Amino acid sequence: MDPKPKSLKQSQKIDFHTKIWPQDHQLLKKLSLKYGNIQNVIEEAIHLLKVRESLLDEEIMQTIIKHEIDLYPLSHLMLQDFRMVSVGRRTFLSLIQNLPETPIQENNALELIEWFYNDVIPIKNLTLYQVLAAIRNLWISGNYFTKINIQSTEEDVNSSETIDIQHHHSFKIVFYHDFNDQTYGEYWTKYFTYFLSEQPLNYHVSQIVIRPQSFYFVVELQTLQKS
């Protein structure tokens, strides 16, 4: 009996031979352990280049679930869709030196977060954790922070059942950066405090602490505030 015919995708593939440096070949072999084989590594690399060079078909773009992809392609999609521009570190620090009100009060955080969830969930319908997770992924991929930790401040020790963290109502969010400038933390604290506490979210932000290379605050639903 004849073997089953290859899929259309498989039958369209062609043999391709080239020469690369030994160190690059070793890297391909190392990456193949993660991606299955060298062919998969090359296809993944081509896909990332398509994202970076804006070469993806519109139909494919519509199928990308942004909150499930890696930070590298996410950053390029964000730059592409929002027509963002890059500025140097010193330039950025000079722009925020006096904590300008306009970029804080007229920010596009809402649009970014809804875009992150493929514009299918209005931000008011997201859980608090989903909002903070979007901030973490978007602002790290935008190279504003090196790390962002989200820690639940709720205690389940007296609860008969553990509640999924995505449904917790109070979190401490810690931002890490390498600008070594207190103003940087002051600007972003003011930015996020304004965004999270205003309509349509109306969260309560408290316990703000700012250091030269990090800052944090606690954000919770208004209903959790103590009277």
Residue pairs with C-beta under 8 A, 6 or more apart in sequence:
5 11
20 28
28 38
28 41
28 42
29 38
31 38
31 41
32 38
32 40
32 41
35 41
35 44
47 73
48 72
48 73
49 55
50 56
51 73
51 76
51 77
52 73
52 76
54 80
56 64
64 77
64 118
65 118
66 74
66 77
66 115
66 116
66 117
66 118
67 116
67 117
67 118
67 133
67 134
67 137
69 77
71 137
71 140
71 141
72 141
74 137
74 138
74 141
75 141
75 142
75 143
78 84
78 112
78 115
78 138
78 141
78 142
81 115
82 108
82 111
82 112
82 115
84 142
87 95
89 179
93 179
93 181
93 183
93 184
96 103
96 183
96 184
96 187
97 183
99 183
99 186
99 187
99 190
103 191
104 187
104 190
104 191
104 194
105 194
107 191
107 194
107 195
109 135
109 191
109 192
109 195
110 123
110 195
110 200
112 134
112 138
113 123
113 126
113 131
113 134
113 135
113 138
114 121
114 122
114 123
116 134
116 137
116 138
117 126
117 130
117 134
123 131
123 200
123 201
124 200
124 201
126 134
127 166
127 167
128 168
128 169
128 170
128 171
128 203
128 219
128 220
128 221
129 150
129 165
129 166
129 167
129 168
129 171
130 166
131 196
131 201
132 150
132 171
132 173
132 219
133 150
135 148
135 173
135 192
136 148
136 150
136 173
139 145
139 148
139 175
140 146
140 147
140 148
144 177
144 188
145 175
145 176
145 177
146 176
146 177
146 178
147 175
147 176
148 173
148 174
148 175
148 176
149 173
149 174
149 176
150 171
150 172
150 173
151 171
151 172
151 173
151 174
152 165
152 168
152 170
152 171
152 172
153 170
153 171
153 172
153 218
153 220
154 163
154 168
154 169
154 170
156 162
156 163
169 220
169 221
169 223
169 224
170 218
170 219
170 220
170 221
170 224
171 218
171 219
171 220
172 207
172 216
172 217
172 218
173 216
173 217
173 218
173 219
174 214
174 215
174 216
175 185
175 188
175 214
175 215
175 216
176 213
176 214
177 184
177 185
177 213
177 214
178 213
179 213
180 212
180 213
181 212
182 210
182 211
182 212
185 210
185 211
185 212
185 214
185 215
186 210
188 215
189 208
189 210
189 215
189 217
192 205
192 217
193 205
193 208
193 217
195 201
196 203
196 205
196 219
197 203
197 204
197 205
202 222
203 219
203 220
203 221
203 222
204 219
204 220
204 221
204 222
204 224
204 225
205 217
205 218
205 219
206 217
206 218
206 220
207 216
207 217
207 218
208 215
208 216
208 217
209 215
209 216
209 217
